[in-house]
């Protein structure tokens, strides 16, 4: 069994529960120009009928050494044609997948997901994210861009938002209040800009969240689930949360670097 990679990165993630049923837009007309042909891209699309070790690395992400010291990697499995992630009780818990390949140049990626938030106040946060990590020549020059769903511990604050982190600084974007979510999350990079979007099941129109500056460096794709936010230093975690991901699609990409496959 492949060894779990544990990265100290700045990534926030949400919990999901339920079946996506291939919920949103399997065919998307991308605005990315000069893309590889679809017959090349289709090799990287994933319906999660099985776990494809040639594409993905199981990973866990933490924000601080204190969180890392008490980290419990969430359970990750492929069941009934879906990727299911479930956090563990009794500690900081997080899990997800990151691509072994990298995207170079412009790209357009999306993934279906669903979250049914636990009701009322909890002793955990509930957070799911779809992200790209632009790895620079140093961590200081790297950038993490994500679109996320979250419900805070008090049970009152929940929604969808996008942001980017660079040099340890958080740059928030727009926040849209939402309840349970079933739909798709999407990230599009063109030139020096990167845009986050979402679409809800039954509403095929894509909603733009934010456009952020992009470093243009090669990018790793990742998605994950966690039961804590960056500022949390202690956690009881008497409950688990579950996230469902499905139908990962590369709509367009200028180049795919396979050096890590």
C-alpha positions in Angstrom: 0.0 0.0 0.0 1.3 3.4 -1.0 2.6 5.5 2.0 0.4 8.4 2.9 1.8 11.8 2.2 1.3 14.3 4.9 1.9 17.9 3.8 2.0 21.1 5.9 0.0 23.3 3.6 -2.7 25.9 3.9 -5.8 24.1 2.7 -9.3 24.3 4.0 -11.9 21.6 3.3 -15.6 20.7 3.8 -17.8 17.6 4.6 -20.3 16.0 2.2 -22.9 13.3 2.5 -25.0 11.7 -0.2 -24.9 10.7 -3.9 -24.0 13.2 -6.6 -25.6 11.1 -9.4 -23.2 12.7 -11.9 -24.9 15.9 -11.0 -23.6 18.7 -13.0 -22.5 19.3 -16.6 -20.5 16.4 -17.9 -20.0 18.4 -21.1 -18.6 21.9 -20.7 -17.4 24.3 -23.4 -14.2 25.7 -22.0 -12.8 29.1 -23.0 -9.3 27.9 -22.6 -7.5 28.2 -26.0 -4.8 25.9 -27.3 -5.9 22.9 -25.2 -4.7 19.4 -25.5 -7.2 17.3 -27.5 -10.0 15.6 -25.6 -8.6 12.1 -26.4 -5.6 13.1 -24.3 -7.5 14.7 -21.5 -9.9 11.9 -21.0 -7.1 9.8 -19.6 -7.1 12.1 -16.6 -10.8 12.3 -16.0 -12.0 10.1 -13.1 -15.5 8.7 -12.4 -14.1 7.0 -9.3 -15.2 3.5 -10.3 -12.0 2.4 -8.7 -9.0 4.1 -7.1 -6.5 5.1 -9.7 -3.1 5.1 -8.1 -1.4 6.3 -11.3 -3.3 9.6 -10.9 -3.8 10.3 -7.2 -1.8 10.5 -4.0 -3.7 10.2 -0.7 -2.8 13.2 1.4 -3.5 15.0 4.6 -2.9 18.7 5.2 -2.5 20.7 8.4 -1.9 24.4 9.2 0.2 24.2 12.4 2.6 21.8 14.2 0.1 21.4 17.0 -2.6 20.2 14.5 -0.1 17.9 12.8 0.9 16.3 16.1 -2.7 15.3 16.8 -3.7 14.6 13.2 -5.9 11.6 12.4 -6.0 11.0 8.6 -9.6 10.7 7.4 -10.8 7.5 5.9 -10.7 7.6 2.1 -12.4 5.0 -0.1 -14.1 4.4 -3.4 -17.6 3.1 -3.0 -20.4 2.7 -5.5 -18.6 4.8 -8.1 -17.9 7.7 -5.7 -14.9 8.9 -3.7 -16.0 9.0 0.0 -14.0 10.7 2.7 -15.0 10.4 6.4 -13.2 12.2 9.3 -12.3 10.4 12.5 -13.4 11.2 16.1 -11.1 12.4 18.8 -8.8 14.7 17.0 -8.0 16.9 14.1 -8.9 14.9 11.1 -8.4 15.6 7.4 -8.0 13.7 4.2 -8.1 14.0 0.4 -6.4 13.4 -2.9 -3.8 15.4 -4.8 -2.8 14.8 -8.4 0.5 13.1 -9.2 0.7 15.1 -12.5 0.9 18.8 -12.8 -1.0 21.2 -15.1 1.1 23.7 -17.0 -0.2 26.8 -18.7 -3.9 27.4 -18.9 -6.5 24.9 -17.6 -10.1 24.3 -16.7 -10.9 21.6 -14.1 -14.1 20.7 -12.2 -15.4 18.1 -9.7 -18.9 17.1 -8.6 -19.4 17.1 -4.8 -22.1 17.0 -2.2 -22.3 18.0 1.5 -25.1 17.6 4.0 -24.0 19.5 7.0 -24.5 18.2 10.5 -27.3 20.1 12.1 -26.9 22.6 15.0 -23.8 23.4 17.0 -21.0 20.9 16.9 -17.5 20.5 18.5 -16.0 20.5 15.0 -16.0 22.7 12.0 -17.2 21.2 8.7 -15.2 22.1 5.6 -14.7 20.8 2.0 -12.4 22.3 -0.6 -11.4 22.0 -4.2 -8.0 23.6 -4.8 -5.0 24.1 -7.0 -1.5 24.6 -5.6 0.8 26.6 -7.8 4.2 25.4 -6.7 6.9 28.1 -7.1 10.6 28.0 -6.8 10.1 28.3 -3.0 7.2 28.1 -0.6 7.2 31.9 -0.4 6.5 32.0 -4.1 3.9 29.3 -4.1 0.2 30.0 -4.1 -2.9 28.0 -3.0 -6.2 28.9 -4.7 -9.4 27.1 -3.4 -13.2 27.2 -3.6 -14.7 25.7 -0.4 -17.9 24.9 1.5 -17.9 25.4 5.3 -20.1 25.3 8.4 -18.5 26.7 11.5 -18.6 25.1 15.0 -21.5 27.3 16.2 -23.7 26.0 13.4 -24.7 29.6 12.4 -22.2 30.5 9.8 -22.1 28.4 6.6 -21.6 29.1 3.0 -19.4 28.8 -0.1 -16.4 31.0 -0.6 -13.1 31.2 -2.5 -9.7 32.5 -1.5 -6.0 32.2 -2.1 -3.0 32.0 0.3 0.5 33.2 -0.3 3.4 33.8 2.0 1.2 32.7 4.9 -1.3 35.4 4.2 -5.0 34.7 3.5 -6.8 36.7 0.7 -10.5 36.1 1.0 -12.9 36.5 -1.8 -16.7 36.6 -2.0 -18.9 34.6 0.4 -22.3 33.2 -0.5 -24.5 31.8 2.3 -25.7 28.3 1.5 -27.1 25.2 3.2 -26.4 21.7 2.1 -24.8 21.6 -1.3 -25.0 19.3 -4.2 -23.3 20.4 -7.4 -19.9 21.1 -8.9 -16.9 23.2 -8.1 -14.7 24.6 -10.9 -11.3 26.4 -11.3 -10.2 28.0 -14.6 -6.8 29.5 -15.2 -6.1 31.8 -18.1 -2.9 33.8 -18.4 -2.2 35.7 -15.1 -5.8 35.1 -13.8 -7.5 32.2 -12.1 -11.3 32.1 -11.6 -13.4 30.0 -9.2 -17.0 29.0 -10.0 -19.7 26.7 -8.8 -22.9 25.2 -10.1 -25.8 23.7 -8.1 -27.6 20.5 -9.1 -30.6 21.3 -11.3 -29.2 24.7 -12.1 -26.7 24.3 -15.0 -25.6 27.9 -15.0 -22.1 28.4 -13.6 -21.8 31.1 -10.9 -18.6 33.0 -10.8 -17.1 33.6 -7.3 -13.8 35.4 -7.8 -10.9 36.0 -10.1 -7.5 36.0 -8.4 -4.0 36.7 -9.6 -2.1 33.6 -10.7 1.6 32.9 -10.5 1.4 30.8 -13.7 3.6 28.1 -12.1 2.8 24.4 -12.6 -0.2 23.4 -10.6 -1.3 20.4 -8.6 -5.1 19.7 -8.3 -6.4 18.6 -4.9 -9.7 18.1 -3.0 -10.2 17.2 0.6 -12.4 17.2 3.8 -11.5 18.4 7.3 -13.1 19.0 10.7 -11.2 22.1 11.7 -10.2 25.6 10.5 -6.8 27.2 10.5 -7.2 29.0 13.9 -8.4 26.0 15.9 -5.9 24.8 18.5 -8.0 22.2 20.3 -10.7 19.8 19.3 -12.9 17.1 20.8 -14.5 15.8 17.6 -17.2 13.6 19.0 -18.8 13.4 15.5 -17.6 12.4 12.1 -18.4 14.1 8.8 -18.5 12.6 5.3 -17.8 14.1 1.9 -18.6 12.7 -1.5 -16.7 13.6 -4.6 -17.4 12.3 -8.1 -16.8 13.0 -11.8 -13.5 14.8 -11.8 -13.0 16.4 -15.3 -10.3 18.3 -17.0 -12.3 20.3 -19.5 -9.1 21.9 -21.0 -5.4 22.1 -20.3 -2.4 23.5 -22.3 -0.1 20.8 -21.0 0.0 18.0 -18.5 3.4 17.1 -16.9 3.5 13.4 -16.1 6.9 13.3 -14.4 5.5 12.0 -11.1 3.3 9.3 -12.6 
